[in-house]
Amino acid sequence: MILIIAEKPSLGRNIAAGLGNFQRKDGYLENEDKIITWAFGHLFSLADIEHYSPSESGRWTMDNLPCFPEKFEYELRKGQDKKVDGGVIKQFKTIEYLCNREDVDTIVNAGDADREGEIIVRTCIEKALKAPKSIKRLWLPDQTPETVRAAFNDMKDDAEYDNLASEGYARTYIDWLYGVNLTRYATLRSGTLLRVGRVIVPIVKAIYERDMAIRNFVPEKYYSIVSKEKTGDEVVELQSKKKFNKDEYSKAQKTCDEYNASEAIVKSVKRKKDVLSPGKLYSLSKLQNALGKKYKMSMAESLSIVQKLYESGYLTYPRTDTEYLATAEKGRIKTILGNCAKIGYPVVFKDKKTIFDDSKIESHSAITPTYKIPDKSKLSEKEMQVYSTVFRRFVAVFCAEDCIAERVEITIGVGDYEDFVLKGLSIRERGWMKYDDSTQKDKILPRLEKGDKVNINFTPTEKETTPPKHYTIETLNNYLKNPFREEKAAVDDSMGADDAEEYRAMFEGVELGTEATRTGIIDNARSSGYIQLKKDVYTILPGGIYLIESLERMNIVMDKYKTSDMGRALKKVYRGELQIEESISIAIEEVKRYFGNSGEGADPNKDIGFFGDLIGKCPVCGENIVRYKFAYGCSGYKNGCKLQIGMFICGRVIPVGVAKQLLENRRTEKLSGFVSKNGKAFDAYLKLDGDKCVFEFDK
């Protein structure tokens, strides 16, 4: 008897549909030689700190921090009430009973085809199985009945996926070490729940830094020299590459006079017919980019819809990081193309390296439609938008009709001063462009020939430098895939340029998060009040500013460099070059540093202590001065005492040591680093004037 354990009930039903003739039981399906049961996604989760080091008060405390388990333990998943749901207990007992049934000799891991799915079902089997049995792996690129049957007849031993599982476990343990330890530490210090994670912090930090750059941007005026004159019936616009500072108007005008005194002659006209290539097939992030840009769909919404279409058998596995297909899939693609042709699409099989390339696939191929074509009337509007986006790109890639364009390049010389190059594009035959919106748009140039004289009238035109742009779904996704790459290069890749660097970076592990986790982490940042998404633009929120600035004050550095270094280590685990324990030890040493165990300690100029710390006695009423969220305040405030010392005054941190000095002496030493409202730095003393904290300056 073969027991198949699916990751979710929906997958269990789809496997049953492919293998056929199952009877429903309580928590599983069975026929004469197979049983199918399922988890509910994460049936187990890593135990919390209290499992290893109980807290007497039941509250978060520094007494059991940092926590580095000798062996990580999994427990049945608990709800927000810290209790295990009855349904979870019942389903695991069903899995446990079936794993140990005497007639079951083979168990099949049918988790989703990724590292997360691998360890979800592995953990269930390890917790349930009392004696060794043969364990196989059912790896499904899509959930159509045909694919289920083919994959079932070609199963490998689950041990062949040990490296994938090792990376999955290492990633889970390391995220726990960072997330649980540092979330509690930062929360206890700040007095506010701060969600600190290996990936969420660099994501929020990227948006924070971009928005601060925009907020602090001071535009600079400059002059460009531009001519917009008619030649015949058409305006010819020429913009010089030369720029002049705001105080160089006369110099700009002199240059214009020199240009205008010369002749502008067309030096050359080049026309070239070109066959334009369609975009590549979609990875998850590139699909989310397209959906965010066109339909303003959030990443969470688009992933949810793609996942549903996958579970319905209409699309292949969604959490993929590649835009290429495996060479072994050529037969499958031919079948799908045959179905496309039957419903009227002009497609033909193309055996190209730009489509089939095993070197650019780690575990999953690009997202494509399956042979199963949906009834449009049964899909919602948004489901149809997502399916149509994938389907039309697939048709464009395999379209039998080329997209023919004419590229035009006109060079106009203005005396001996400067050559102006105008580039245009006109689509002559749309071909695949009829099925897929293209980034290529017509740009029609004036009708000029070599030797033509062009009318000019250059004038100084005042312009301003522009601030950086807010992150969009597309630009943030591109940044997260390779945070060390310039934004323009990432956009060029999405338009079909050479992508060798992008894939090299991905396989090295420099990306922030993975295709499987990134969407959930960004959604967590949104629900935590750190960032917001309006249309397809991300901006920082006050909660996100507080998170990043609080971590900086605590000397907790979680940036793209450290996260990428850890990502590289995890990829080494996947390749078998590093053991799980070795990757964990790297994370432990890093976390220890934040707790001062490396001897560095807290910066005395930034140390604001812990929320609730007693700082001293109130010189006004004698009650305790306590460290609150934004100030050191008197605990006698309920009785009317108003003494408060701000922790942040005029752009400067007021550390615990300074607050204590002020309470003891009613005056501090001279302090530097204050910044006035008009941006000027100044030095001053702080002194107590009754219950007020005020500045005092040298006379």
C-alpha positions as CSV (number, residue, x, y, z in Angstrom):
1,M,0.0,0.0,0.0
2,I,1.3,3.5,-0.9
3,L,0.5,6.4,1.3
4,I,0.7,9.9,-0.4
5,I,0.9,12.9,2.0
6,A,0.0,16.1,0.2
7,E,0.8,19.6,1.5
8,K,-2.8,20.8,1.3
9,P,-6.2,19.2,0.9
10,S,-6.6,20.8,-2.6
11,L,-3.4,19.1,-3.8
12,G,-4.7,15.8,-2.3
13,R,-7.9,16.1,-4.4
14,N,-6.0,16.9,-7.6
15,I,-3.7,13.9,-7.0
16,A,-6.8,11.7,-6.5
17,A,-8.3,13.1,-9.8
18,G,-5.1,12.1,-11.6
19,L,-4.8,8.6,-10.1
20,G,-8.6,7.9,-9.9
21,N,-11.2,5.8,-8.1
22,F,-10.7,6.9,-4.5
23,Q,-13.3,6.6,-1.7
24,R,-13.5,9.4,0.9
25,K,-12.6,8.5,4.5
26,D,-12.3,10.6,7.6
27,G,-9.3,12.8,6.8
28,Y,-8.0,10.8,3.8
29,L,-8.9,9.1,0.5
30,E,-8.3,5.4,-0.3
31,N,-8.5,2.9,-3.1
32,E,-7.3,-0.6,-3.4
33,D,-3.5,0.2,-3.4
34,K,-3.1,3.9,-2.5
35,I,-4.1,6.2,0.3
36,I,-4.0,10.0,0.0
37,T,-4.0,12.3,3.1
38,W,-2.8,15.8,3.6
39,A,-1.4,18.5,6.0
40,F,-2.9,22.0,6.2
41,G,0.2,23.7,4.9
42,H,2.4,24.2,8.0
43,L,1.0,21.6,10.4
44,F,4.1,22.1,12.5
45,S,6.1,25.2,13.5
46,L,9.3,25.7,15.4
47,A,8.8,25.8,19.1
48,D,9.1,29.2,20.8
49,I,11.7,30.3,23.3
50,E,9.6,29.2,26.3
51,H,9.9,25.6,25.1
52,Y,13.7,25.7,25.7
53,S,13.8,28.3,28.5
54,P,10.5,28.9,30.3
55,S,9.7,32.3,31.7
56,E,8.3,32.4,35.2
57,S,6.2,35.5,34.5
58,G,5.0,34.2,31.1
59,R,6.0,37.5,29.6
60,W,8.8,38.4,27.3
61,T,12.0,39.0,29.3
62,M,15.7,39.4,28.9
63,D,16.3,36.5,31.3
64,N,16.0,33.9,28.5
65,L,17.6,36.0,25.7
66,P,19.5,35.3,23.5
67,C,18.2,31.7,23.0
68,F,20.3,29.3,20.8
69,P,18.7,25.8,20.9
70,E,21.1,22.9,20.8
71,K,18.4,21.1,18.7
72,F,15.5,22.9,17.1
73,E,12.2,21.3,18.0
74,Y,8.9,21.3,16.0
75,E,5.5,21.5,17.6
76,L,2.0,21.3,16.2
77,R,1.1,24.8,15.0
78,K,-0.6,27.0,17.6
79,G,-3.1,29.8,17.0
80,Q,-3.0,33.3,18.3
81,D,-4.4,32.0,21.6
82,K,-1.3,29.8,22.0
83,K,-3.4,26.7,21.7
84,V,-3.3,24.0,19.1
85,D,-6.5,23.8,17.1
86,G,-8.5,20.6,17.4
87,G,-8.6,20.1,13.7
88,V,-4.8,20.3,13.5
89,I,-4.5,17.6,16.2
90,K,-7.0,15.4,14.5
91,Q,-5.3,15.6,11.1
92,F,-1.9,14.8,12.5
93,K,-3.3,11.8,14.3
94,T,-4.7,10.6,11.0
95,I,-1.3,11.1,9.3
96,E,0.4,9.3,12.3
97,Y,-2.1,6.3,12.1
98,L,-1.7,6.0,8.3
99,C,2.1,6.2,8.3
100,N,2.2,3.3,10.8
101,R,-0.4,1.1,9.2
102,E,1.1,-2.3,8.7
103,D,-0.1,-2.5,5.1
104,V,1.6,0.8,4.2
105,D,5.1,0.0,2.9
106,T,5.8,3.2,0.9
107,I,5.2,6.8,1.9
108,V,5.2,9.6,-0.7
109,N,6.2,13.2,0.1
110,A,3.8,15.3,-2.1
111,G,4.7,18.7,-0.7
112,D,4.7,21.6,-3.1
113,A,7.6,21.4,-5.4
114,D,9.9,23.7,-3.5
115,R,12.1,23.8,-0.3
116,E,9.2,24.8,1.9
117,G,6.9,22.0,0.6
118,E,9.8,19.5,1.0
119,I,10.3,20.2,4.7
120,I,6.5,20.6,5.5
121,V,5.8,17.0,4.6
122,R,9.2,15.7,5.8
123,T,8.5,17.1,9.2
124,C,5.1,15.4,9.3
125,I,6.7,12.1,8.4
126,E,9.6,12.4,10.9
127,K,7.1,13.2,13.7
128,A,4.7,10.4,12.7
129,L,6.7,7.5,11.6
130,K,7.7,4.9,14.3
131,A,9.7,2.5,12.1
132,P,11.7,3.1,8.8
133,K,9.8,2.8,5.5
134,S,10.5,3.6,1.9
135,I,10.0,7.3,1.2
136,K,9.5,8.6,-2.3
137,R,9.0,12.2,-3.7
138,L,6.1,13.3,-6.0
139,W,7.4,16.4,-7.8
140,L,4.6,18.2,-9.6
141,P,5.3,21.1,-12.0
142,D,1.6,21.5,-12.4
143,Q,-1.5,19.8,-11.0
144,T,-3.3,18.5,-14.1
145,P,-4.3,14.8,-14.1
146,E,-1.9,14.0,-16.9
147,T,1.1,15.5,-15.0
148,V,0.1,13.8,-11.8
149,R,0.0,10.4,-13.6
150,A,3.4,11.0,-15.3
151,A,5.1,12.2,-12.1
152,F,3.7,9.3,-10.1
153,N,5.3,6.8,-12.5
154,D,8.6,8.6,-12.3
155,M,9.1,9.2,-8.6
156,K,12.6,9.3,-7.1
157,D,13.7,8.5,-3.5
158,D,13.1,11.5,-1.2
159,A,16.7,11.2,-0.2
160,E,17.6,12.7,-3.6
161,Y,16.1,16.0,-2.3
162,D,18.2,16.0,0.9
163,N,20.1,19.1,-0.1
164,L,16.9,21.0,-0.9
165,A,15.6,20.0,2.5
166,S,18.8,21.0,4.2
167,E,18.6,24.4,2.8
168,G,14.9,24.6,3.8
169,Y,15.7,23.6,7.4
170,A,18.7,25.9,7.6
171,R,16.7,28.8,6.3
172,T,13.9,28.2,8.8
173,Y,16.3,27.8,11.8
174,I,18.3,30.9,10.9
175,D,15.1,33.0,10.4
176,W,14.0,31.8,13.8
177,L,17.4,32.8,15.4
178,Y,17.2,36.3,14.0
179,G,13.4,36.9,14.1
180,V,12.6,35.5,17.6
181,N,15.7,36.8,19.4
182,L,15.9,40.2,17.9
183,T,12.1,40.9,17.8
184,R,12.0,40.3,21.5
185,Y,15.2,42.2,22.2
186,A,14.1,45.3,20.1
187,T,10.6,45.2,21.6
188,L,11.8,45.1,25.2
189,R,14.2,48.0,24.5
190,S,11.7,50.2,22.6
191,G,8.5,49.4,24.4
192,T,6.8,48.8,21.1
193,L,6.4,45.6,19.1
194,L,9.1,45.7,16.5
195,R,9.1,42.9,14.0
196,V,12.8,42.2,13.3
197,G,13.7,39.7,10.6
198,R,16.6,38.8,8.3
199,V,14.6,39.9,5.2
200,I,11.8,42.2,6.4
201,V,14.2,44.8,7.8
202,P,16.3,45.2,4.6
203,I,13.1,45.5,2.6
204,V,11.7,48.3,4.9
205,K,15.1,49.9,5.1
206,A,15.3,50.1,1.2
207,I,12.0,51.9,1.1
208,Y,12.9,54.1,4.1
209,E,16.2,55.2,2.5
210,R,14.6,55.9,-0.8
211,D,11.8,58.0,0.8
212,M,14.3,59.9,3.0
213,A,16.4,60.6,-0.2
214,I,13.2,62.0,-1.8
215,R,12.2,63.9,1.3
216,N,15.6,65.5,1.7
217,F,16.2,66.1,-2.0
218,V,17.1,69.7,-2.8
219,P,16.5,70.4,-6.6
220,E,19.2,72.2,-8.4
221,K,18.5,74.5,-11.3
222,Y,20.5,74.3,-14.5
223,Y,20.3,75.4,-18.1
224,S,20.1,73.1,-21.1
225,I,20.2,74.5,-24.7
226,V,17.3,73.3,-26.8
227,S,16.0,73.9,-30.3
228,K,12.4,73.2,-31.4
229,E,12.0,74.6,-34.9
230,K,10.0,73.5,-37.8
231,T,11.7,72.1,-40.9
232,G,9.0,71.9,-43.5
233,D,5.9,70.8,-41.7
234,E,7.6,69.0,-38.9
235,V,9.2,70.1,-35.6
236,V,12.7,68.9,-35.1
237,E,13.7,68.9,-31.5
238,L,17.4,69.0,-30.7
239,Q,18.7,68.9,-27.1
240,S,22.3,69.5,-26.4
241,K,24.3,67.2,-24.0
242,K,25.9,70.3,-22.6
243,K,24.6,71.6,-19.2
244,F,25.2,75.0,-17.5
245,N,24.9,75.8,-13.9
246,K,22.2,78.2,-12.7
247,D,24.6,81.1,-12.6
248,E,25.9,80.4,-16.1
249,Y,23.0,81.8,-18.1
250,S,25.2,84.2,-20.1
251,K,27.6,81.3,-21.0
252,A,24.6,79.2,-22.1
253,Q,23.3,82.1,-24.2
254,K,26.7,82.6,-25.8
255,T,26.7,78.9,-26.8
256,C,23.2,79.2,-28.3
257,D,24.4,82.2,-30.3
258,E,27.3,80.2,-31.7
259,Y,25.1,77.3,-32.6
260,N,22.5,79.5,-34.2
261,A,25.1,81.2,-36.3
262,S,26.0,77.8,-37.8
263,E,24.2,75.5,-40.2
264,A,22.5,72.3,-39.1
265,I,22.9,69.6,-41.7
266,V,21.7,66.0,-41.8
267,K,25.0,64.1,-41.9
268,S,23.5,60.6,-42.2
269,V,20.2,58.7,-42.2
270,K,20.4,55.0,-41.4
271,R,17.4,52.7,-41.8
272,K,17.4,49.1,-40.8
273,K,14.8,46.4,-40.8
274,D,14.8,44.5,-37.5
275,V,13.0,41.4,-36.1
276,L,12.0,42.3,-32.6
277,S,12.0,39.5,-30.0
278,P,9.2,39.0,-27.5
279,G,9.7,39.2,-23.8
280,K,10.8,36.1,-22.0
281,L,8.4,33.7,-20.2
282,Y,7.4,34.7,-16.7
283,S,9.1,34.0,-13.4
284,L,6.9,34.8,-10.4
285,S,8.5,38.2,-9.7
286,K,8.4,39.3,-13.4
287,L,4.8,38.3,-13.6
288,Q,4.0,40.2,-10.4
289,N,5.8,43.2,-12.0
290,A,3.6,43.1,-15.1
291,L,0.4,42.7,-13.1
292,G,1.3,45.4,-10.7
293,K,2.2,47.8,-13.5
294,K,-0.8,47.1,-15.7
295,Y,-3.6,46.2,-13.2
296,K,-2.2,47.7,-9.9
297,M,-2.3,44.3,-8.3
298,S,-0.4,43.9,-5.1
299,M,2.1,41.1,-4.9
300,A,-0.1,39.3,-2.3
301,E,-3.2,39.5,-4.5
302,S,-1.4,38.4,-7.7
303,L,0.3,35.4,-5.9
304,S,-3.0,34.3,-4.4
305,I,-4.6,34.3,-7.9
306,V,-1.7,32.6,-9.6
307,Q,-1.7,29.9,-6.8
308,K,-5.4,29.3,-7.3
309,L,-5.0,29.0,-11.1
310,Y,-2.1,26.5,-10.4
311,E,-4.3,24.5,-8.0
312,S,-7.0,24.5,-10.7
313,G,-4.6,23.0,-13.2
314,Y,-4.5,26.0,-15.5
315,L,-0.9,27.2,-14.8
316,T,2.3,25.6,-13.9
317,Y,4.0,25.9,-10.4
318,P,4.1,29.7,-9.6
319,R,6.9,30.1,-7.1
320,T,9.7,30.0,-9.7
321,D,12.6,32.3,-10.1
322,T,13.4,31.6,-13.8
323,E,12.1,32.7,-17.2
324,Y,13.4,29.6,-18.9
325,L,12.1,26.0,-19.6
326,A,14.0,22.8,-19.1
327,T,15.1,20.9,-22.3
328,A,13.2,17.8,-20.9
329,E,10.0,19.8,-21.2
330,K,9.9,20.1,-25.0
331,G,7.4,17.3,-25.4
332,R,5.0,19.0,-22.9
333,I,5.3,22.3,-24.6
334,K,4.5,20.8,-28.0
335,T,1.3,19.4,-26.5
336,I,0.3,22.8,-25.1
337,L,1.1,24.5,-28.4
338,G,-1.1,22.0,-30.2
339,N,-4.0,23.0,-28.0
340,C,-3.3,26.7,-28.6
341,A,-3.3,26.1,-32.4
342,K,-6.7,24.3,-32.2
343,I,-8.3,27.4,-30.7
344,G,-6.8,29.6,-33.5
345,Y,-3.5,31.0,-32.2
346,P,-0.7,31.0,-34.8
347,V,2.0,29.2,-32.8
348,V,4.9,27.0,-33.7
349,F,7.5,25.1,-31.6
350,K,10.8,27.0,-31.3
351,D,13.9,25.2,-30.0
352,K,15.9,28.2,-28.9
353,K,18.4,28.9,-26.1
354,T,16.4,32.0,-25.2
355,I,13.5,29.6,-24.3
356,F,15.1,26.3,-23.2
357,D,18.1,26.6,-21.0
358,D,18.9,24.2,-18.2
359,S,21.7,26.3,-16.9
360,K,19.3,29.0,-15.8
361,I,16.9,26.7,-13.9
362,E,17.5,25.8,-10.2
363,S,14.4,23.7,-9.5
364,H,11.4,25.1,-11.4
365,S,10.8,26.3,-15.0
366,A,9.0,29.5,-16.0
367,I,5.3,29.8,-15.5
368,T,3.3,28.7,-18.5
369,P,-0.3,27.6,-19.2
370,T,-1.0,23.9,-19.1
371,Y,-2.8,21.9,-21.8
372,K,-6.0,22.5,-19.7
373,I,-7.7,25.7,-21.2
374,P,-10.1,27.3,-18.7
375,D,-13.7,28.3,-19.5
376,K,-13.5,32.1,-19.4
377,S,-17.0,32.3,-18.0
378,K,-15.9,30.4,-14.9
379,L,-13.0,32.7,-14.1
380,S,-13.3,36.0,-12.2
381,E,-12.2,39.2,-14.0
382,K,-8.9,39.3,-12.0
383,E,-8.3,35.6,-12.6
384,M,-8.8,36.1,-16.3
385,Q,-6.4,39.1,-16.2
386,V,-3.7,36.9,-14.6
387,Y,-4.3,33.9,-16.8
388,S,-4.4,36.0,-19.9
389,T,-1.1,37.7,-19.1
390,V,0.6,34.3,-18.8
391,F,-1.1,32.8,-21.8
392,R,-0.5,35.8,-24.1
393,R,3.2,35.9,-23.2
394,F,3.4,32.2,-24.0
395,V,1.7,32.7,-27.4
396,A,4.0,35.6,-28.1
397,V,7.1,33.6,-27.3
398,F,6.0,30.8,-29.7
399,C,4.2,32.9,-32.3
400,A,4.8,31.9,-35.9
401,E,4.5,35.5,-37.0
402,D,7.6,37.8,-36.5
403,C,7.3,41.3,-35.4
404,I,9.0,43.4,-38.0
405,A,10.2,47.0,-37.3
406,E,12.2,49.7,-39.0
407,R,14.8,51.4,-36.9
408,V,15.9,54.8,-38.0
409,E,18.9,56.8,-36.9
410,I,19.4,60.4,-38.0
411,T,22.6,62.3,-37.3
412,I,22.4,66.1,-37.5
413,G,25.6,68.1,-37.3
414,V,25.5,71.7,-36.0
415,G,28.6,73.3,-37.4
416,D,31.7,71.8,-35.8
417,Y,30.1,72.1,-32.4
418,E,28.0,69.1,-31.7
419,D,26.3,66.1,-33.5
420,F,22.7,65.3,-32.5
421,V,21.5,61.7,-32.9
422,L,17.8,61.0,-33.2
423,K,16.6,57.4,-32.9
424,G,13.2,56.2,-34.0
425,L,11.3,53.0,-34.4
426,S,8.2,52.1,-36.4
427,I,6.4,48.8,-36.3
428,R,5.8,47.5,-39.8
429,E,4.3,44.1,-39.0
430,R,2.9,43.5,-35.5
431,G,3.3,39.7,-35.4
432,W,3.6,38.5,-31.8
433,M,2.8,42.0,-30.6
434,K,-0.9,41.4,-31.4
435,Y,-0.9,39.0,-28.4
436,D,1.4,40.6,-25.9
437,D,1.8,44.2,-24.9
438,S,5.3,45.3,-25.7
439,T,7.6,47.8,-24.1
440,Q,8.5,48.8,-27.7
441,K,6.4,51.7,-28.9
442,D,6.4,53.6,-32.1
443,K,8.7,56.6,-32.1
444,I,8.3,58.3,-35.5
445,L,11.1,60.7,-36.6
446,P,10.8,63.6,-39.0
447,R,11.2,62.8,-42.7
448,L,14.7,63.9,-43.4
449,E,17.4,62.8,-45.9
450,K,21.2,63.2,-45.9
451,G,22.2,66.7,-46.9
452,D,19.0,68.3,-45.8
453,K,19.3,71.6,-43.9
454,V,17.5,71.8,-40.6
455,N,16.2,75.0,-39.1
456,I,17.4,75.7,-35.6
457,N,16.9,78.3,-32.9
458,F,18.7,77.2,-29.7
459,T,17.7,78.9,-26.5
460,P,18.7,78.4,-22.9
461,T,16.0,76.4,-21.1
462,E,15.8,76.3,-17.4
463,K,15.5,72.8,-15.9
464,E,15.7,71.2,-12.5
465,T,17.4,68.0,-11.3
466,T,14.8,65.5,-10.2
467,P,14.6,63.4,-7.0
468,P,14.8,59.6,-7.1
469,K,11.5,57.8,-7.7
470,H,9.6,55.9,-5.1
471,Y,9.8,52.2,-5.3
472,T,7.1,50.5,-7.4
473,I,6.2,46.8,-7.4
474,E,8.5,46.3,-10.3
475,T,11.5,48.3,-9.1
476,L,11.3,46.9,-5.6
477,N,11.1,43.4,-7.0
478,N,14.1,44.0,-9.2
479,Y,16.0,45.4,-6.3
480,L,15.3,42.4,-4.1
481,K,16.4,40.0,-6.8
482,N,19.8,41.7,-6.9
483,P,20.2,44.6,-4.4
484,F,23.7,45.4,-5.7
485,R,22.6,46.1,-9.2
486,E,21.7,49.4,-10.7
487,E,18.0,50.0,-11.3
488,K,18.4,50.7,-15.0
489,A,20.2,47.4,-15.6
490,A,17.5,45.5,-13.8
491,V,14.8,47.1,-16.0
492,D,16.9,46.4,-19.1
493,D,16.9,42.7,-18.2
494,S,13.1,42.7,-17.8
495,M,12.9,44.0,-21.4
496,G,14.8,41.0,-22.7
497,A,18.5,42.2,-22.5
498,D,21.3,39.8,-21.5
499,D,20.4,38.3,-18.1
500,A,23.6,36.4,-17.3
501,E,24.4,38.6,-14.4
502,E,20.9,38.4,-12.9
503,Y,21.0,34.5,-12.9
504,R,24.5,34.4,-11.6
505,A,23.5,36.5,-8.7
506,M,20.4,34.5,-8.1
507,F,22.3,31.2,-8.0
508,E,24.9,32.7,-5.6
509,G,22.1,33.7,-3.2
510,V,22.5,37.4,-3.1
511,E,18.8,38.1,-3.4
512,L,16.7,39.3,-0.5
513,G,14.1,36.6,0.3
514,T,13.1,34.0,-2.3
515,E,10.2,33.8,-4.8
516,A,8.4,31.6,-2.3
517,T,8.8,34.0,0.7
518,R,9.2,37.5,-0.6
519,T,5.5,38.2,-1.2
520,G,4.5,37.2,2.3
521,I,7.3,39.2,3.9
522,I,6.3,42.4,2.0
523,D,2.7,41.8,3.0
524,N,3.8,41.4,6.6
525,A,5.6,44.7,6.4
526,R,2.4,46.3,5.1
527,S,0.2,44.7,7.8
528,S,2.7,45.8,10.5
529,G,2.3,49.4,9.5
530,Y,5.8,49.8,8.2
531,I,5.1,50.5,4.5
532,Q,2.1,51.2,2.4
533,L,1.2,50.4,-1.2
534,K,-1.0,52.8,-3.2
535,K,-1.7,51.7,-6.7
536,D,1.7,50.2,-7.4
537,V,3.9,52.6,-5.4
538,Y,5.5,51.8,-2.0
539,T,6.1,54.5,0.6
540,I,7.4,54.4,4.2
541,L,5.0,54.9,7.1
542,P,5.8,56.4,10.6
543,G,6.0,52.8,12.0
544,G,8.6,51.9,9.4
545,I,10.6,55.0,10.2
546,Y,10.5,54.2,13.9
547,L,11.6,50.6,13.2
548,I,14.6,51.5,11.1
549,E,15.7,54.4,13.3
550,S,15.2,52.4,16.5
551,L,17.4,49.5,15.2
552,E,20.1,52.0,14.2
553,R,20.1,53.4,17.8
554,M,20.4,49.8,19.1
555,N,23.3,49.2,16.7
556,I,21.3,46.4,15.1
557,V,22.6,46.3,11.5
558,M,20.4,44.2,9.2
559,D,21.1,45.5,5.7
560,K,21.3,44.0,2.3
561,Y,25.0,43.1,2.8
562,K,24.4,40.9,5.9
563,T,21.2,39.4,4.5
564,S,22.9,38.6,1.2
565,D,25.9,37.1,3.0
566,M,23.6,34.8,4.8
567,G,21.8,34.0,1.5
568,R,25.1,32.9,0.0
569,A,25.7,30.6,3.0
570,L,22.3,29.0,2.5
571,K,23.0,28.4,-1.2
572,K,26.2,26.6,-0.1
573,V,24.0,24.4,2.0
574,Y,21.8,23.7,-1.0
575,R,24.9,22.8,-3.1
576,G,26.3,20.5,-0.3
577,E,29.3,22.8,0.3
578,L,28.2,23.7,3.9
579,Q,26.5,21.8,6.6
580,I,23.3,23.0,8.3
581,E,25.2,23.4,11.6
582,E,27.9,25.5,10.0
583,S,25.3,28.0,8.6
584,I,23.5,28.2,11.9
585,S,26.8,29.0,13.7
586,I,27.3,32.0,11.4
587,A,23.9,33.3,12.4
588,I,24.5,32.6,16.1
589,E,27.7,34.6,16.1
590,E,25.9,37.5,14.4
591,V,23.0,37.5,16.8
592,K,25.4,37.3,19.8
593,R,27.0,40.5,18.6
594,Y,23.7,42.4,19.0
595,F,23.4,41.3,22.6
596,G,26.9,42.7,23.4
597,N,28.5,39.2,23.8
598,S,31.4,40.1,21.4
599,G,32.6,42.8,23.8
600,E,31.5,45.8,21.7
601,G,28.6,46.7,23.9
602,A,26.2,49.6,23.3
603,D,27.3,53.0,22.0
604,P,27.1,55.3,25.1
605,N,26.2,58.2,22.8
606,K,23.1,56.3,21.6
607,D,22.2,54.0,24.5
608,I,18.7,54.8,25.6
609,G,18.3,51.7,27.8
610,F,15.2,49.5,28.0
611,F,11.6,50.4,28.2
612,G,10.7,50.6,31.9
613,D,14.2,51.2,33.2
614,L,14.5,53.3,36.3
615,I,16.7,56.3,35.4
616,G,16.7,58.2,38.8
617,K,14.6,60.2,41.1
618,C,12.5,63.1,40.1
619,P,14.0,66.4,41.5
620,V,10.5,67.9,41.5
621,C,8.3,65.3,43.3
622,G,10.7,62.5,44.4
623,E,9.0,59.8,42.3
624,N,10.9,57.5,39.9
625,I,12.0,58.7,36.5
626,V,11.2,55.9,34.1
627,R,12.3,55.2,30.5
628,Y,9.1,55.3,28.3
629,K,8.8,55.1,24.5
630,F,9.9,58.6,23.6
631,A,11.0,60.2,26.8
632,Y,12.4,59.7,30.4
633,G,9.3,60.7,32.4
634,C,8.2,60.9,36.0
635,S,6.1,58.0,37.2
636,G,4.2,60.6,39.3
637,Y,2.5,62.0,36.2
638,K,-0.8,60.6,37.5
639,N,-0.4,62.9,40.5
640,G,0.3,65.9,38.3
641,C,4.1,65.9,37.9
642,K,4.9,67.0,34.3
643,L,8.7,66.4,34.3
644,Q,9.9,64.9,31.0
645,I,13.2,64.6,29.3
646,G,12.9,63.8,25.6
647,M,15.0,61.0,24.2
648,F,15.2,62.8,20.9
649,I,15.7,66.6,21.0
650,C,16.4,68.6,17.9
651,G,17.7,65.6,15.9
652,R,19.9,64.4,18.7
653,V,19.6,61.2,20.8
654,I,19.6,61.9,24.6
655,P,21.2,58.7,26.0
656,V,20.6,57.4,29.5
657,G,23.9,58.7,30.8
658,V,23.0,62.3,29.8
659,A,19.5,62.0,31.3
660,K,21.1,60.8,34.6
661,Q,23.5,63.6,34.6
662,L,20.7,66.1,34.1
663,L,18.7,64.6,37.0
664,E,21.6,64.6,39.3
665,N,23.1,68.0,38.5
666,R,20.1,69.8,36.9
667,R,22.4,70.6,34.1
668,T,24.5,68.7,31.5
669,E,27.9,69.3,30.1
670,K,27.9,71.0,26.7
671,L,26.4,68.8,24.1
672,S,26.9,68.9,20.3
673,G,24.8,67.5,17.5
674,F,21.6,69.5,17.8
675,V,20.0,70.7,14.6
676,S,17.6,73.7,14.4
677,K,14.5,73.8,12.3
678,N,16.3,75.6,9.5
679,G,18.9,72.9,9.4
680,K,21.8,74.6,11.3
681,A,23.8,72.6,13.7
682,F,24.4,74.0,17.2
683,D,25.9,73.1,20.6
684,A,24.0,73.7,23.9
685,Y,23.6,72.6,27.5
686,L,20.4,71.0,28.8
687,K,19.2,72.2,32.1
688,L,16.1,71.7,34.3
689,D,14.0,74.8,34.8
690,G,11.4,73.5,37.3
691,D,9.7,70.6,35.5
692,K,10.9,71.8,32.1
693,C,13.9,70.6,30.2
694,V,15.4,73.7,28.3
695,F,18.4,74.7,26.4
696,E,21.2,76.9,27.8
697,F,23.8,78.6,25.7
698,D,27.2,80.1,26.4
699,K,26.9,83.8,27.1
